[in-house]
Amino acid sequence: MNKLRRFRKKGKLEHAEHRRITNETVAEHRERVLAGGRRFKYPVQYARHRLVINAVVISVVALVALLVILWWQLYPSQNTSTFFYRITRVLPLPVAVIEGEQVQYGNYLVGFRSQEHYLQNKEGINLYSDEFKHQLEYIKRKALDDAIADAFAQKLAREAGISVSDAQIDRAIERQRESRDGVTSQETYDAIVLDHFNWTPAEAREVTGARLLRQEVAYQIDKVAIKQKNQIVAMLKSEKDFGVIAKAIKSEGGAKVFAGATPLVPENNQDGGLAAEAARLSVGKISQPFRSTTGDGYYIVKLLEKDDNNRVSYAYLKVPLTEFDARLKAARDGGRIDEYINVPQIATTLTK
């Protein structure tokens, strides 16, 4: 009974309150109702706001931590594992800079990892032992110098409008497939390259293209070599002795023409295409100047002998390329190369 009385009393009070709502009190009543709802709305809004802020903070901290780890592994630690190599192939991270041109970390690792793979898997050398520490530093230095030289060649090529076509790369790969036993198939060549140097076909093609571009730049910027080559052509009209011609051509800036001769070698001898060029001649005939396939200079050959076993003996004149190496050395001596990893300087050739 008491409960019933309280219920009726409460109902009468609520009914009385509803009856007291007027035009003057409706705004107050509305605010009272809305205030009751805000108790449920605002806490959710505040919680969602804090959640967004926390998520952003955690994401930023995680990103910074990943960047720090990446920087530490690549630069102070010089981690050359496959995982970090793949990262450098995706992200354009520099390993050095030469005259404002970035040297990509991935290009350095392509060269280093190929030599590392060959020495460890084919020669059985533990490069990370104390015994071979010097050899590890050597291939690091060589790979870094090659990457710097390639980047410098790209800079000069862009400035001079020099490029290498896909057809040139295809021909270069075809020459690499040639051996004394014939021409290997593309599939066999790809398998050999992967086994020996740990390069995929795409990586091998990229490396070949970079080397060709460096050679093309070296040929086109070397005015001294072009001059010496033209002098030889003029002298050959009256003088056929290669030794006499080599002595007569004046050396300029370290560029010295020299002569030599070979014993009988196979026509497909791996000598930059010299034997193949000589094989096209008759005995005693002299070729026109041509570029070697190794890109080390201009050559002129004279066939001395040819036997029935497809072997040739030839004399040759070589006009070396020196301008690119000289510019690269000047950049290093002038402090225009900044390296971002610590690799000891070793007596290696920058461009070979």
C-alpha positions in Angstrom: 0.0 0.0 0.0 2.8 2.4 0.8 4.4 1.8 -2.6 1.1 2.4 -4.3 0.7 5.7 -2.4 4.3 6.8 -3.4 3.7 5.8 -7.1 0.5 7.8 -7.2 2.1 10.8 -5.5 5.0 10.7 -7.9 2.7 10.5 -10.9 0.7 13.5 -9.6 4.0 15.5 -9.2 5.2 14.7 -12.8 1.7 15.5 -14.1 1.8 18.8 -12.2 5.2 19.6 -13.7 3.9 18.9 -17.2 1.0 21.1 -16.5 3.3 23.9 -15.5 5.2 24.0 -18.9 4.2 27.3 -20.6 5.6 29.5 -23.4 7.7 31.2 -20.8 9.1 27.9 -19.4 9.5 25.8 -22.6 13.1 26.9 -23.2 14.1 26.0 -19.7 12.4 22.6 -20.0 14.1 22.0 -23.4 17.5 22.7 -21.9 16.8 20.4 -19.0 16.0 17.6 -21.3 19.0 18.2 -23.5 21.3 18.4 -20.5 20.1 14.9 -19.5 21.2 13.6 -23.0 24.6 15.2 -22.9 25.6 12.9 -20.1 25.6 10.1 -22.7 27.0 12.0 -25.7 30.0 13.9 -24.5 31.9 11.1 -22.8 31.9 9.2 -26.1 33.2 12.2 -28.0 35.9 12.8 -25.5 37.0 9.1 -25.6 37.1 9.1 -29.5 39.2 12.3 -29.5 41.7 10.8 -27.1 41.8 7.6 -29.2 42.6 9.5 -32.4 45.4 11.5 -30.7 46.9 8.3 -29.2 46.8 6.6 -32.5 48.6 9.4 -34.2 51.2 9.7 -31.5 51.9 5.9 -31.6 52.1 6.0 -35.4 54.6 8.8 -35.4 56.7 7.2 -32.7 56.7 3.9 -34.6 57.7 5.6 -37.9 60.5 7.5 -36.2 61.7 4.3 -34.6 61.7 2.4 -37.9 63.6 5.3 -39.6 66.2 5.3 -36.9 66.6 1.5 -37.1 66.8 1.7 -40.9 69.4 4.5 -40.7 71.4 2.6 -38.1 71.4 -0.7 -40.0 72.4 0.9 -43.4 74.9 3.6 -42.4 76.7 2.9 -39.1 76.2 -0.9 -39.2 76.3 -1.2 -43.1 73.9 -4.1 -43.1 74.1 -5.8 -46.5 71.4 -8.4 -46.0 68.8 -9.2 -48.6 66.0 -7.5 -46.6 67.8 -4.2 -46.4 69.0 -4.5 -50.0 65.4 -4.8 -51.1 64.6 -1.6 -49.1 67.3 0.3 -50.9 65.9 -0.9 -54.2 62.6 0.7 -53.3 63.6 3.8 -51.4 66.1 6.2 -53.2 68.5 6.3 -50.3 72.0 7.8 -51.0 75.3 6.2 -50.1 77.3 9.1 -51.4 77.1 12.3 -53.5 79.4 13.5 -56.2 79.2 17.1 -57.4 75.5 17.2 -56.3 74.6 13.8 -58.0 73.3 11.2 -55.5 74.9 7.8 -55.5 72.1 5.3 -54.8 72.7 2.9 -51.9 71.0 0.1 -54.0 73.6 0.5 -56.8 76.4 0.1 -54.3 74.9 -3.0 -52.8 74.3 -4.5 -56.3 78.1 -4.5 -56.9 79.1 -5.4 -53.4 76.7 -8.3 -53.0 77.7 -9.8 -56.3 81.3 -10.0 -55.3 80.4 -11.1 -51.8 78.2 -13.9 -53.2 80.9 -15.1 -55.6 83.8 -15.2 -53.1 81.8 -16.9 -50.4 79.9 -19.4 -52.6 82.3 -20.1 -55.4 85.7 -19.5 -53.7 84.7 -20.7 -50.2 86.1 -17.6 -48.6 84.6 -16.4 -45.3 84.8 -12.7 -45.8 83.7 -11.9 -42.3 86.6 -13.7 -40.6 89.6 -11.8 -39.4 91.7 -13.5 -42.0 89.9 -11.9 -44.9 89.0 -8.6 -43.4 91.2 -6.7 -45.8 89.6 -8.4 -48.8 86.1 -7.5 -47.5 87.2 -3.9 -47.2 88.6 -4.1 -50.8 85.4 -5.3 -52.4 83.4 -2.7 -50.4 85.8 0.0 -51.7 85.6 -1.3 -55.2 81.8 -1.5 -55.2 81.5 2.1 -53.8 84.0 3.5 -56.3 82.1 1.8 -59.1 78.7 3.2 -57.9 80.3 6.7 -57.6 81.7 6.4 -61.1 78.4 5.3 -62.5 76.6 8.2 -60.9 79.2 10.6 -62.2 78.7 9.2 -65.7 75.0 9.7 -65.4 75.5 13.3 -64.4 77.9 14.0 -67.4 75.6 12.0 -69.7 72.6 14.1 -68.7 74.5 17.3 -69.2 75.8 16.2 -72.6 72.7 14.5 -73.8 74.3 11.1 -74.0 72.2 8.0 -73.7 72.4 4.2 -74.2 69.6 2.4 -76.1 68.0 -0.9 -75.4 69.5 -2.2 -78.6 73.0 -1.4 -77.3 72.3 -3.2 -74.1 71.0 -6.2 -76.0 74.1 -6.4 -78.1 76.3 -6.1 -75.1 74.5 -9.0 -73.4 74.8 -11.0 -76.6 78.6 -10.5 -76.5 78.7 -11.6 -72.9 76.9 -14.8 -73.9 79.7 -15.6 -76.3 82.4 -18.0 -75.2 85.2 -20.1 -76.8 82.7 -23.0 -77.0 80.0 -20.9 -78.8 77.0 -18.8 -77.8 75.1 -19.8 -74.7 71.3 -19.5 -74.6 69.7 -16.6 -72.7 68.3 -19.0 -70.2 71.7 -20.6 -69.5 73.3 -17.1 -69.3 70.7 -16.0 -66.8 71.3 -19.1 -64.7 75.0 -18.6 -64.7 74.7 -14.9 -63.8 72.4 -15.8 -60.9 74.6 -18.6 -59.7 77.9 -16.6 -59.9 76.8 -13.1 -59.1 73.4 -13.4 -57.5 71.9 -11.1 -60.1 68.4 -11.5 -61.5 68.1 -10.8 -65.3 66.7 -7.3 -64.6 69.7 -6.5 -62.3 72.2 -7.9 -64.8 70.6 -5.8 -67.5 70.7 -2.7 -65.2 74.4 -3.2 -64.4 75.2 -3.7 -68.1 73.4 -0.5 -69.0 75.3 1.5 -66.4 78.6 0.2 -67.6 77.7 1.0 -71.2 76.7 4.5 -70.3 80.0 5.1 -68.5 81.9 3.8 -71.5 79.9 6.0 -73.9 80.6 9.1 -71.7 84.3 8.2 -71.5 84.6 8.0 -75.3 82.7 11.2 -76.1 84.3 13.5 -73.5 87.9 12.4 -74.3 89.1 14.9 -76.8 92.8 13.9 -76.4 92.0 10.3 -77.3 90.1 11.4 -80.4 93.0 13.7 -81.4 95.5 10.9 -81.0 93.3 8.5 -82.9 93.1 10.9 -85.8 96.9 11.4 -85.8 97.4 7.6 -86.1 95.1 7.4 -89.0 97.1 10.2 -90.8 100.4 8.5 -90.0 99.3 5.1 -91.3 99.2 6.5 -94.8 102.9 6.5 -94.9 104.1 4.5 -91.9 103.0 0.8 -91.2 105.3 0.0 -88.2 103.1 0.2 -85.1 106.0 0.7 -82.8 107.3 3.7 -84.7 103.8 5.3 -84.7 103.3 4.7 -81.0 106.6 6.5 -80.2 105.8 9.4 -82.6 102.4 10.2 -81.0 102.9 12.8 -78.3 101.7 11.9 -74.8 99.1 14.4 -73.4 97.9 14.5 -69.8 99.0 10.9 -69.2 97.4 9.6 -72.4 100.2 7.6 -74.1 99.6 5.5 -77.2 101.3 2.2 -77.1 101.8 -0.8 -79.4 101.9 -4.5 -78.9 101.5 -7.9 -80.5 99.9 -11.3 -79.5 100.7 -14.9 -80.2 98.2 -17.1 -81.9 94.8 -16.8 -80.0 91.3 -18.0 -80.9 89.2 -15.7 -83.1 86.7 -15.5 -80.3 89.3 -14.7 -77.7 88.0 -12.6 -74.8 90.2 -9.6 -75.5 87.7 -6.8 -76.1 86.9 -7.8 -79.6 90.5 -7.4 -81.0 90.9 -11.0 -82.2 87.5 -10.9 -83.8 88.4 -7.7 -85.6 91.7 -9.1 -86.8 90.1 -12.3 -88.1 88.2 -10.2 -90.6 91.4 -9.0 -92.2 93.8 -10.5 -94.7 97.4 -11.0 -93.5 99.3 -7.7 -93.4 96.1 -5.6 -93.6 95.3 -2.9 -91.0 91.8 -2.2 -89.6 90.1 1.1 -89.1 90.1 2.5 -85.5 87.4 0.9 -83.4 86.2 0.8 -79.8 87.0 -2.2 -77.7 84.0 -3.9 -76.1 85.6 -3.4 -72.7 85.5 0.3 -73.2 89.1 1.0 -72.4 90.1 2.9 -75.5 90.4 2.9 -79.3 92.3 0.2 -81.1 93.8 -0.4 -84.5 94.9 -4.0 -85.4 97.0 -5.6 -88.1 96.7 -9.3 -88.9 100.1 -11.0 -88.6 99.1 -14.7 -89.0 96.1 -16.9 -89.3 96.1 -20.7 -89.1 93.7 -23.5 -90.0 92.5 -23.8 -86.4 90.8 -20.4 -86.4 93.5 -18.8 -84.5 95.0 -15.4 -85.2 98.1 -13.4 -84.3 97.9 -9.6 -84.5 99.7 -6.4 -83.7 97.7 -3.5 -82.2 97.9 0.2 -81.3 95.9 1.3 -78.3 94.7 4.9 -77.6 93.7 4.9 -74.0 90.8 6.9 -72.5 92.0 9.1 -69.6 89.6 12.1 -69.4 86.8 10.5 -67.4 89.3 9.0 -64.9 91.0 12.4 -64.6 87.7 14.2 -63.9 86.7 11.6 -61.4 90.1 11.9 -59.6 89.8 15.7 -59.6 86.4 15.5 -58.0 87.8 13.3 -55.2 90.9 15.3 -54.7 88.8 18.5 -54.7 86.6 17.2 -51.9 83.5 17.1 -54.2 82.6 13.6 -53.2 80.9 13.0 -49.9 80.5 9.4 -48.7 77.8 8.5 -46.1 79.3 5.1 -45.0 82.8 4.5 -43.6 84.8 2.5 -46.2 88.6 2.7 -45.9 90.4 4.1 -49.0 92.4 1.3 -50.7 94.6 1.5 -53.8 92.0 0.6 -56.3 91.1 2.1 -59.7 88.0 4.1 -59.6 86.5 3.2 -62.9 87.8 -0.3 -63.8 
